[in-house]
């Protein structure tokens, strides 16, 4: 059975909503919500990401999802059967719901690991590199996450869900993530109990120490709540968007690669191979000599003293994520 990825229809809508928010903010509201150079960079990154995704998606879907599906769910006596013995799943409505839930669970861990493993963060930081938060930021995607993202999801087809069903669910997830990148939608009351909302995503994009590494969820916030990464917006805290070590450039190549350069420079600080490994695969901010701190270390220090000014915010090699 063939399905169309919802993003095929979503991309034109993305551009339309960005235009509406841009015109509204510039004429009636906050003229600083959008900065022209920043928006151009975001749109260019989004366009490049779409091109890279189109080129790689065939490999991702055919060589990863389809091959895994065919291997673990062969056709036996005319029936597609999982190697564990159950009949592979079809397309009834409740299977779609289950697949969507599994997709959301996978998105949570994919997103969270993008913040916790520095090499993955180097690809994901592109999405967080702007100090603006608007619908334009939503399309500011890195070009390298597509190379490893499928491996966070492949287990879903391994257990019997059709690849095309998973691709549709991933598209729905991306549509929801896009519309979260606006400041014009405030808290939504009861909906906040279970959905990942606009104010929660503002928290996610903040570089305030209180907010870093929070709200990694896609559509639901239940996984953040269960695994201890949920944080509600505190309206008494002025949000600072972006990352603590920004690229300070609108150049696409710099924005895409600056954190890889930072990793390389840090690796040269020590001749110890374990230290080099940690600079690549440890959490952002880790250092062998304590010259920079992870968010967890900073919060630990803050817990030891009520005076948060003891900790220098600039000592962090930003963990503040983030790709839709």
VOGU-3710 file (C-alpha; in Angstrom, 3 decimals, decimal comma):
1> xxxxxxxxxx> 0,000/0,000/0,000  1,375/3,424/-0,962  1,028/6,596/1,091  2,183/10,169/0,536  4,424/11,753/3,132  2,414/14,623/4,712  5,457/16,883/4,377  4,824/17,030/0,632  1,795/19,180/1,446  3,283/20,715/4,566
11> xxxxxxxxxx> 6,213/22,561/2,991  4,087/25,093/1,043  2,057/25,656/4,211  5,275/26,237/6,170  6,282/29,047/3,832  2,788/30,544/3,956  2,628/30,581/7,762  6,146/32,028/7,991  5,073/34,830/5,651  1,938/35,541/7,715
21> xxxxxxxxxx> 3,846/35,645/11,012  6,590/37,775/9,449  4,144/40,347/8,031  2,125/40,455/11,254  5,175/40,935/13,463  6,756/43,587/11,252  3,585/45,644/10,793  1,544/45,159/13,962  3,601/43,653/16,748  7,298/42,955/17,445
31> xxxxxxxxxx> 9,576/44,206/14,681  12,504/42,326/16,297  10,838/38,918/16,167  12,399/38,366/12,755  15,833/39,517/11,653  16,270/39,477/7,900  19,743/37,904/7,757  18,767/35,304/10,331  15,589/34,439/8,404  17,525/34,123/5,146
41> xxxxxxxxxx> 19,971/31,751/6,848  17,126/29,686/8,290  15,340/29,436/4,933  18,584/28,514/3,168  19,305/25,812/5,729  15,752/24,529/5,370  16,053/24,397/1,597  19,391/22,604/1,804  17,993/20,180/4,362  15,090/19,374/2,027
51> xxxxxxxxxx> 17,485/18,698/-0,849  19,764/16,518/1,281  16,755/14,686/2,708  15,411/14,032/-0,792  18,751/12,573/-1,856  19,277/10,489/1,268  15,686/9,454/1,927  15,810/6,741/-0,721  18,795/5,211/1,049  17,214/5,692/4,478
61> xxxxxxxxxx> 13,870/4,181/3,539  14,917/1,481/1,077  18,196/0,344/2,577  17,265/0,780/6,233  13,494/0,557/6,702  12,569/-1,667/3,770  15,474/-4,072/4,104  14,906/-4,379/7,854  11,190/-4,950/7,267  11,773/-7,592/4,603
71> xxxxxxxxxx> 14,418/-9,397/6,652  12,520/-9,514/9,941  9,064/-9,919/8,369  9,349/-12,411/5,510  6,342/-13,712/3,594  5,596/-17,252/4,761  2,850/-19,203/2,999  1,537/-15,967/1,528  1,386/-14,186/4,903  3,920/-11,599/6,059
81> xxxxxxxxxx> 5,094/-12,951/9,390  7,527/-11,586/11,924  10,471/-13,873/12,710  9,249/-13,979/16,318  6,115/-15,728/15,127  3,333/-13,140/14,946  1,665/-11,856/11,804  3,106/-8,518/10,744  0,807/-5,549/11,262  -1,610/-4,196/8,682
91> xxxxxxxxxx> -3,321/-0,837/8,279  -6,340/-0,895/10,596  -6,956/2,309/12,531  -5,622/1,171/15,909  -2,355/0,017/14,325  -1,905/3,566/13,029  -2,396/4,913/16,560  0,107/2,444/18,009  2,632/3,290/15,290  2,180/7,000/16,008
101> xxxxxxxxxx> 2,841/6,405/19,710  5,967/4,369/18,956  7,134/7,065/16,555  6,653/9,687/19,270  8,612/7,548/21,736  11,446/7,143/19,233  11,416/10,864/18,501  11,845/11,608/22,197  15,006/9,488/22,466  16,361/10,654/19,113
111> xxxxxxxxxx> 15,870/14,263/20,184  17,204/13,744/23,687  20,352/11,995/22,506  20,964/14,883/20,125  21,399/16,956/23,264  23,324/14,424/25,333  25,960/13,167/22,863  28,181/15,961/21,639  28,840/14,498/18,181  25,086/14,333/17,590
121> xxxxxxxxxx> 24,666/17,752/19,146  27,122/19,108/16,565  24,563/18,208/13,882  21,538/19,305/15,893  22,940/22,608/17,179  22,117/24,134/13,798  18,442/24,162/14,744  19,197/25,971/18,011  21,844/28,343/16,714  19,504/31,291/16,167
131> xxxxxxxxxx> 18,707/33,697/18,993  15,291/34,219/17,392  12,302/31,985/18,049  9,728/32,081/15,285  8,281/29,895/12,547  11,339/30,649/10,437  13,464/28,955/13,091  11,380/25,800/12,619  12,912/25,156/9,190  16,460/25,906/10,375
141> xxxxxxxxxx> 17,510/22,275/10,216  20,927/20,698/10,084  21,892/18,622/7,074  23,617/15,738/8,842  20,965/14,362/11,202  19,280/12,513/8,323  22,278/10,176/8,178  21,611/8,671/11,615  17,986/9,497/12,382  16,544/6,336/10,709
151> xxxxxxxxxx> 18,476/4,107/13,117  16,459/5,481/16,053  13,255/4,367/14,301  14,154/1,155/12,482  13,094/-1,039/15,415  9,477/-0,098/14,648  9,576/-1,798/11,243  11,621/-4,664/12,673  8,717/-5,648/14,933  6,254/-5,563/12,034
161> xxxxxxxxxx> 4,965/-2,072/11,209  5,058/-1,293/7,459  7,793/1,202/6,461  5,363/3,480/4,598  3,198/3,722/7,729  6,205/4,788/9,771  7,214/7,395/7,181  3,722/8,927/7,327  3,860/9,024/11,141  7,262/10,711/11,024
171> xxxxxxxxxx> 5,790/13,288/8,648  2,897/14,005/11,010  5,429/14,443/13,830  7,345/16,993/11,750  4,153/18,942/10,990  3,364/19,222/14,694  6,908/20,282/15,486  6,817/23,094/12,912  3,824/24,895/14,389  5,322/24,791/17,904
181> xxxxxxxxxx> 7,873/27,440/16,902  5,774/30,513/17,569  5,472/32,855/20,529  1,930/33,905/19,650  0,251/30,830/21,161  0,156/31,004/24,942  -0,508/28,276/27,517  -3,359/25,973/26,481  -4,819/24,897/29,812  -5,856/21,251/30,063
191> xxxxxxxxxx> -4,062/20,378/26,806  -0,771/21,072/28,576  -1,365/17,927/30,636  -0,497/15,617/27,761  0,591/17,516/24,629  3,907/19,182/23,859  2,823/22,809/23,419  4,238/26,097/22,161  5,318/27,382/25,567  6,999/24,050/26,330
201> xxxxxxxxxx> 8,939/24,323/23,099  9,989/27,848/24,013  11,521/26,310/27,121  13,289/23,761/24,929  14,893/26,482/22,788  15,988/28,594/25,750  19,615/28,835/26,825  18,720/29,756/30,389  20,338/27,325/32,827  16,907/26,586/34,306
211> xxxxxxxxxx> 15,580/25,449/30,930  18,425/23,666/29,131  17,885/20,034/28,132  14,163/20,072/28,818  11,062/19,134/26,798  12,456/16,805/24,124  9,041/15,390/23,259  7,388/15,461/19,856  3,599/15,516/20,012  3,123/14,230/23,568
221> xxxxxxxxxx> 4,881/15,422/26,720  4,315/12,149/28,577  7,823/10,835/27,893  9,404/14,018/29,257  7,283/13,638/32,363  8,133/9,943/32,791  11,887/10,343/32,193  12,347/13,559/34,161  12,987/16,109/31,401  9,706/18,039/31,496
231> xxxxxxxxxx> 9,723/21,715/32,402  6,842/24,164/32,358  7,380/27,749/31,232  7,958/30,093/34,165  6,671/33,464/32,998  8,782/35,229/35,635  11,958/34,122/33,820  12,944/36,133/30,740  13,809/33,616/28,040  17,123/33,903/26,216
241> xxxxxxxxxx> 16,996/31,929/22,983  19,894/30,278/21,210  22,999/28,487/22,421  25,725/29,491/24,857  28,476/29,100/22,239  26,828/30,439/19,047  28,404/30,393/15,591  28,260/34,225/15,407  27,816/33,979/11,664  25,131/33,850/8,997
251> xxxxxxxxxx> 27,405/31,820/6,719  25,792/28,434/6,028  29,065/26,528/6,167  29,987/28,080/9,528  26,546/27,432/11,010  26,587/23,817/9,833  30,120/22,971/10,976  31,147/25,275/13,842  30,535/22,718/16,592  32,562/20,067/14,774
261> xxxxxxxxxx> 35,417/22,580/14,736  34,937/23,195/18,461  35,081/19,437/19,113  38,332/19,164/17,157  39,884/22,043/19,093  38,855/20,469/22,398  40,274/17,082/21,409  43,683/18,709/20,991  43,663/19,869/24,619  44,648/16,430/25,916
271> xxxxxxxxxx> 46,809/13,558/24,688  44,726/11,066/26,650  42,608/9,016/24,239  39,806/8,586/26,768  39,590/12,353/27,049  39,462/12,653/23,265  36,669/10,085/23,176  34,695/11,989/25,804  35,060/15,267/23,916  33,371/13,583/20,958
281> xxxxxxxxxx> 30,817/11,273/22,573  30,412/12,723/26,049  27,775/15,328/26,891  28,253/18,885/25,587  30,298/20,933/28,033  32,359/18,009/29,346  36,043/18,769/29,852  38,916/16,774/31,295  40,139/19,703/33,410  36,861/21,272/34,501
291> xxxxxxxxxx> 37,391/24,327/32,301  33,888/23,830/30,918  30,938/22,114/32,570  27,950/20,100/31,459  24,452/21,253/32,348  24,224/18,449/34,899  27,471/19,608/36,540  26,334/23,227/36,589  23,045/22,315/38,214  24,906/20,172/40,739
301> xxxxxxxxxx> 27,090/23,150/41,631  24,031/25,378/41,875  22,404/22,877/44,216  25,398/23,145/46,536  25,027/26,864/46,848  22,016/29,132/46,652  24,119/31,676/44,815  23,917/30,714/41,127  26,345/33,515/40,283  29,165/31,263/41,509
311> xxxxxxxxxx> 28,822/29,381/38,209  29,923/31,136/35,048  27,312/30,573/32,342  29,919/31,181/29,685  31,805/28,071/30,822  29,216/25,893/29,092  29,754/24,427/25,675  26,053/24,710/24,902  23,795/21,789/25,301  20,713/23,781/24,489
321> xxxx> 19,724/21,908/21,472  17,671/21,078/19,366  16,009/19,807/15,187  12,527/19,650/14,721
//
